[in-house]
């Protein structure tokens, strides 16, 4: 027997009671704002009467931009609303100072060649002194190490 002729197959069967159920209890459409959209109200009274689904929080903006209302509904549907005044914070425009590197015709920003050469000579002398000190320290450390190894060798040989 072919599959679609089976008398026990309920392929296109629909529940007759389902259509009665849908007529008796029509689905309620809830207004859910999409993220990134603003909902504007004319004032506090309209914000208080704005419908809200349970477990929902929404921000309602006053038309003139002077206030925002945050409305919340808990799981039981109890609604609570808080209001906030909007005040624009104007920050002073900061003047951009040109970098001292790019300032031209300002002699205090430059070093004279003689001063630069004197500083360079001091720097090179300091580096040379440090190298000399490191050489002395290195020689002392190796000298001490050689003395200790020679003493151990002498003790082993005796």
C-alpha positions as CSV (number, residue, x, y, z in Angstrom):
1,X,0.0,0.0,0.0
2,X,1.4,3.4,-0.9
3,X,2.5,5.7,1.9
4,X,0.0,8.5,1.2
5,X,-3.0,6.0,1.0
6,X,-2.5,4.6,4.5
7,X,-5.8,5.1,6.4
8,X,-3.9,5.5,9.6
9,X,-1.7,8.3,8.2
10,X,-2.8,11.7,9.5
11,X,-0.8,13.7,6.9
12,X,-3.2,16.6,6.2
13,X,-5.2,16.4,9.4
14,X,-5.8,19.6,11.3
15,X,-7.2,19.9,14.8
16,X,-10.8,21.4,14.5
17,X,-10.6,22.6,18.1
18,X,-7.5,24.7,17.4
19,X,-9.4,27.2,15.3
20,X,-11.9,27.6,18.1
21,X,-9.2,28.1,20.6
22,X,-7.6,30.8,18.4
23,X,-11.0,32.6,18.0
24,X,-11.7,32.4,21.7
25,X,-8.3,33.6,22.8
26,X,-6.9,35.9,20.2
27,X,-3.2,36.5,20.5
28,X,-2.2,39.8,22.1
29,X,0.3,41.8,20.2
30,X,2.6,43.6,22.5
31,X,4.4,46.7,21.4
32,X,8.1,45.9,21.8
33,X,10.5,48.7,20.8
34,X,13.3,47.8,18.6
35,X,16.8,48.4,19.8
36,X,18.2,51.7,18.5
37,X,14.8,53.4,18.1
38,X,13.5,56.2,20.3
39,X,10.0,56.4,21.6
40,X,8.8,59.9,22.0
41,X,6.0,61.0,24.4
42,X,4.5,64.4,25.0
43,X,4.9,64.4,28.7
44,X,4.9,62.5,32.0
45,X,1.2,61.6,31.8
46,X,1.7,59.9,28.4
47,X,4.8,58.1,29.7
48,X,2.8,56.8,32.7
49,X,0.0,55.4,30.4
50,X,2.4,53.9,27.9
51,X,1.7,50.1,27.7
52,X,4.6,47.9,28.9
53,X,4.9,44.1,28.8
54,X,6.0,42.2,32.0
55,X,9.8,41.9,32.5
56,X,10.5,44.9,30.3
57,X,12.4,48.1,30.6
58,X,12.0,51.0,28.2
59,X,13.3,54.6,27.8
60,X,10.7,57.2,26.7
61,X,12.0,60.5,25.5
62,X,10.0,63.7,25.9
63,X,9.3,65.4,22.6
64,X,11.1,68.7,23.5
65,X,14.2,66.8,24.6
66,X,14.1,68.0,28.2
67,X,13.4,64.7,30.0
68,X,13.8,60.9,29.7
69,X,11.5,58.5,31.5
70,X,12.7,55.0,32.3
71,X,9.7,52.7,32.8
72,X,10.1,49.1,34.1
73,X,7.6,46.3,34.6
74,X,8.4,43.3,36.8
75,X,7.2,39.7,36.2
76,X,3.8,40.4,37.7
77,X,3.3,43.4,35.5
78,X,3.7,46.0,38.3
79,X,5.1,49.2,36.6
80,X,7.6,51.7,38.0
81,X,8.8,54.9,36.3
82,X,11.7,57.2,37.0
83,X,12.3,60.5,35.3
84,X,15.5,62.3,34.4
85,X,16.1,65.8,33.3
86,X,18.4,66.2,30.3
87,X,20.9,69.0,30.5
88,X,23.4,69.4,27.7
89,X,26.9,69.6,29.0
90,X,28.9,72.1,26.9
91,X,32.6,71.6,27.2
92,X,34.8,74.5,26.3
93,X,36.6,74.1,23.0
94,X,40.3,73.4,23.7
95,X,42.7,75.4,21.7
96,X,45.2,73.2,20.1
97,X,48.7,74.4,20.8
98,X,51.2,73.8,18.0
99,X,54.0,71.5,19.0
100,X,57.2,73.2,20.0
101,X,59.0,71.2,17.3
102,X,57.1,72.9,14.6
103,X,57.4,76.4,16.0
104,X,59.7,78.4,13.8
105,X,61.5,81.7,14.6
106,X,61.6,80.9,18.3
107,X,65.2,80.9,19.4
108,X,64.6,79.4,22.8
109,X,63.6,76.2,21.1
110,X,67.0,75.7,19.5
111,X,70.5,74.7,20.8
112,X,73.6,76.5,19.7
113,X,76.2,74.3,18.0
114,X,78.9,75.1,20.6
115,X,76.5,74.1,23.5
116,X,75.7,70.9,21.7
117,X,79.3,70.0,21.1
118,X,80.2,70.7,24.8
119,X,77.3,68.4,25.9
120,X,78.3,65.7,23.5
121,X,82.0,65.8,24.7
122,X,80.8,65.5,28.4
123,X,78.6,62.6,27.4
124,X,81.4,60.8,25.6
125,X,83.8,61.4,28.5
126,X,81.3,59.9,30.9
127,X,80.9,56.9,28.7
128,X,84.7,56.4,28.5
129,X,84.9,56.7,32.4
130,X,82.2,54.0,32.8
131,X,84.0,51.7,30.3
132,X,87.3,52.1,32.2
133,X,85.6,51.3,35.6
134,X,83.9,48.3,34.1
135,X,87.3,47.0,32.8
136,X,88.8,47.4,36.2
137,X,86.0,45.6,37.9
138,X,86.1,42.8,35.3
139,X,89.8,42.4,35.8
140,X,89.4,42.3,39.6
141,X,86.6,39.7,39.4
142,X,88.5,37.5,37.0
143,X,91.7,37.9,39.1
144,X,89.8,36.8,42.3
145,X,88.3,33.9,40.4
146,X,91.7,32.8,39.1
147,X,93.2,32.9,42.6
148,X,90.4,30.8,44.0
149,X,90.7,28.2,41.2
150,X,94.5,28.0,41.5
151,X,94.2,27.5,45.3
152,X,91.7,24.6,44.7
153,X,94.1,23.1,42.1
154,X,97.0,23.4,44.6
155,X,94.9,21.7,47.3
156,X,94.0,18.8,45.0
157,X,97.6,18.3,43.8
158,X,99.0,18.0,47.4
